[in-house]
Amino acid sequence: MLIRKWPIAIITLFSLLLILAACGNKETALTAQAGQTTLNKGSAAPMFDLKDLDGNKVTLASLAGEKVYVKYWASWCPICLAGMDELNTLAGQSNGFKVITIVSPNFKGEQSSEDFVQWFKALQADHTGNNIKVLLDENGTFAQKFGIRGYPTSLYIGSDGVLVNSVPGHNPNDVIKDTFKVIS
């Protein structure tokens, strides 16, 4: 009788060990590459690989070790446009984190890449947005991976590549700065 209970005990013990291992500290793609452990609570941010308005490639991996504020927005969004001057000011300051914005051409009503680039460069000519780095997420590939449901949405990524927070709606600069004070 005792011999028949051993397999059940071994399976139970093995299952418990698997559960405990799954609850441990998970490493993100960035920290695993760097041989570091995570510093923030959350999940690994999707490792985007996007182009800026001039066709230069920008990856999240290239920002390893830096905190990153990402704002997803759209050219047709009045709340997004109303916050552009404030965001431009933030992007021109040294606050201990990078500021990146992402627009998704041909997704959720956004214009094509060519039309967006032409429209945004006209804004920059008027000195609106000249500090803002805009990346193009064609067809919303990464918007879907980040779970973007509306515009604007703010993403707070720690220096370990962990997506610490995703906040829909406009965030004023003082809120953004205060949020990064508690993110490693």
C-alpha positions, -999 to +999 in steps of 0.1 A: +000+000+000+028+024+009+046+016-024+015+028-045+015+062-027+051+070-037+044+079-073+016+103-062+040+119-036+067+123-062+044+139-087+029+162-060+064+173-049+076+178-085+044+199-093+050+220-062+086+227-072+075+237-107+049+261-092+075+277-069+100+281-097+074+298-119+067+323-091+104+334-089+119+366-103+117+365-141+143+380-163+135+401-193+151+398-227+173+429-219+184+418-185+190+382-196+214+395-223+232+418-199+233+391-172+213+412-147+182+405-127+151+426-130+148+457-108+111+465-114+079+446-110+061+438-143+065+420-175+091+423-202+083+451-226+078+439-262+112+443-280+103+467-307+123+473-338+109+504-355+120+532-379+120+569-371+108+595-396+141+596-414+142+558-418+167+551-390+162+519-371+155+522-333+152+492-311+143+488-275+174+466-271+195+496-281+182+514-250+192+487-226+201+502-192+180+533-198+145+542-185+122+549-214+089+569-216+069+559-246+038+578-257+015+561-283-005+587-301-023+595-333-024+626-356-062+627-355-064+626-317-072+661-302-060+652-267-027+640-282-022+672-302-031+694-272-002+678-253+024+681-280+040+713-267+043+699-232+058+666-245+082+686-267+094+704-236+098+671-217+117+656-246+141+685-247+150+682-210+175+658-192+153+639-168+171+606-164+149+589-190+145+588-228+113+601-244+100+583-275+067+586-292+051+560-315+025+564-342+009+535-360+003+543-397-026+525-414-039+514-380-070+526-361-076+555-385-040+568-387-029+580-421-002+563-442+034+566-433+042+590-462+013+613-453+021+612-416+058+621-421+049+650-444+023+663-419+046+659-389+076+676-406+053+706-413+047+707-375+084+706-368+089+735-393+066+755-370+089+745-340+062+722-326+077+688-319+113+696-328+125+676-297+101+647-302+114+614-316+086+597-335+088+560-344+065+544-370+047+512-360+034+501-393-001+486-391+000+487-352+021+456-348+036+467-315+005+487-305-012+453-303+017+437-284+017+465-259-021+462-256-028+498-267-066+504-267-068+541-272-048+573-277-028+587-260-013+559-239+018+563-218+042+534-213+068+534-185+097+511-191+125+505-165+162+503-172+158+465-170+133+464-199+103+458-177+071+475-187+063+489-153+031+508-162+007+515-190-016+544-185-043+555-210-050+592-214-028+623-211-001+624-185+013+659-176+051+662-174+051+665-136+033+631-134+057+615-158+087+627-139+072+617-105+064+582-119+100+577-130+113+586-095+101+552-083+112+532-114+147+518-115 
